C-alpha cells in the first residue's frame, strides 16, 4: 500500500513540475530582453540589441539615425533566430499615437513593420511595449 501511495505521489509531483514553467503570451507581454531589433537602420542584423531593456515592465527602446525617409524593421524574441517570433505589420510615424504590432506566431513570415515620415540624418527612438493587452510601437524624434 505504501508503494502505491508513493508511486501516485511521485507521478503527481512530476506532472506538477512540468507545469511550473512560466507561460508567456507574447501577443500581450513582449519579453524582448533576449531579442533583437533588426531593420534597415542596422543592415538587418538580427543580433542588434535594444538600446534599453526593461523586462519587468516589458518596455524596449532602440535609438537610431535615419538614413532614409522610411525604414522597415521587426522585433524578434531571441537574438540571432529569425523564427523565434517577431512583432511586425504596422506603420509607425514619429510623434504619433502608438500603433499595434502583429505577432507572427513564430512562422518567420509576414509583413515587416515600417517607420515612415523620417527626416534623413535625424535621430529617433523606437519604443515597443505592452498597452491595453496589445503590443505597440511608437517613434519619437
N, C-alpha and C positions, 0 to 999 in steps of 0.2 A: 504494500500500500504506500509506503514511504517513497519507493522508487517511482511509482506512478505520479504521485503528487510532485516530486522533484522534477520529473520529466515534463509535466504540464507547466510548471512554473518556468522551467528553462525555455520552453517554446514561447511562452508569453513574453519573457524578457527579450528574447531575440527579436520578436516582432515589434516590441516597443522601441528597441534600439534602432531598428530600420526606419521607423517613423520619426526619429529625433532630428534628422537633417532638416534645416530650415528651408521651406519652400519660398522662393522669391518670385513674385508675379512681376516679371519685367515690363508688362504692359502698364503697370501703375507705379512701380517703385524701381526706378532705374538705379542699379548698383553698378556704377561705371568706373570705380576707382582702379580696377584691374583692366579696364578697357582702354580704348584709344579713340582719337578723333581724326580719321583720315579724310583728306579732301584736296581740292585743287590748290588750297592755300599752303599745303605742305608736300606736294608731289604724290599724294595718295599713299603716304607712308602709314601702314596700318599698325605701327607701333608708337605713333606720336602720342605722348602723354598729355593729359589735361594740364592746363596752367595751374588750376586749383582744383582740389578734390575734397568734398565733404560727404563721405559715405553715410554718416549719421543722418544728415538732412537730405541726402540724395540730390546735391547741388554740385554741378560741374561747370567750369568755365575754361574757355580756350581763347587766348588773345592772339591776334594775327594782324598783319599788314596786308591790305588789299592790293593785289596786282592786276585786278580786272574788276569790271562793274558787277559781275556775277560770278559766284563760285558754287560748285556742288560739293557736298560733304555727307558724312554719316557718322554716327556714334556707334562703335561696336563694343560689346560687353567684355571681350577678352582680347587684349592687345596681341596682334600678330595672327589672329584667327578670324578670317573674313566670314566664316559660317557660325560664329559664336552667338549671333543675334545682333541686329542693328536697328537703330532708330533712324527712320527715313521718311521720304514722301511728304515734304512740307516746303512752302516758300516763305522765307523769313525776310523781313525788311528791317533795316536799322530804325531803332527808336519807335517801333510799332508794338502793338499788343503781342503777347506770346502766342505762338502757333503750335497746335497739337501735332506731334510726330506719330507716325505709324511704327509698329514693331514688326519686323519681317519674320518673326517666329522661327528664327534660325534656319531660314531657307537660303540665305545668301542672294536673294533676288529682290526685285522691286525697284522703284524709282528713288534715286538719291534725293536728299534734301538739298535745297539751294538757298543761298543768300543773295538777294538782288538789291539794286539801287546803292551799290557801294561806290565810294569815290576812290579811284586808284591812288595809292600812296597813303591813304588814311589808315589809322589803327582802329581795330574793332575788338569787342569782347562778345563772344558767343557763350550763352549760358543755357544749359539743359537741366531741367529739374521737374519735380512732380508737382502738379497743381490740379485740384479737383478731380482726382482719380484718373489723370491723364499725364502723359509725359510731354512737356512743352519745350520750345526753344525760343529765345529772344536774342536780339543783337543790339548792342549799344556802341556808339562811337565815342 
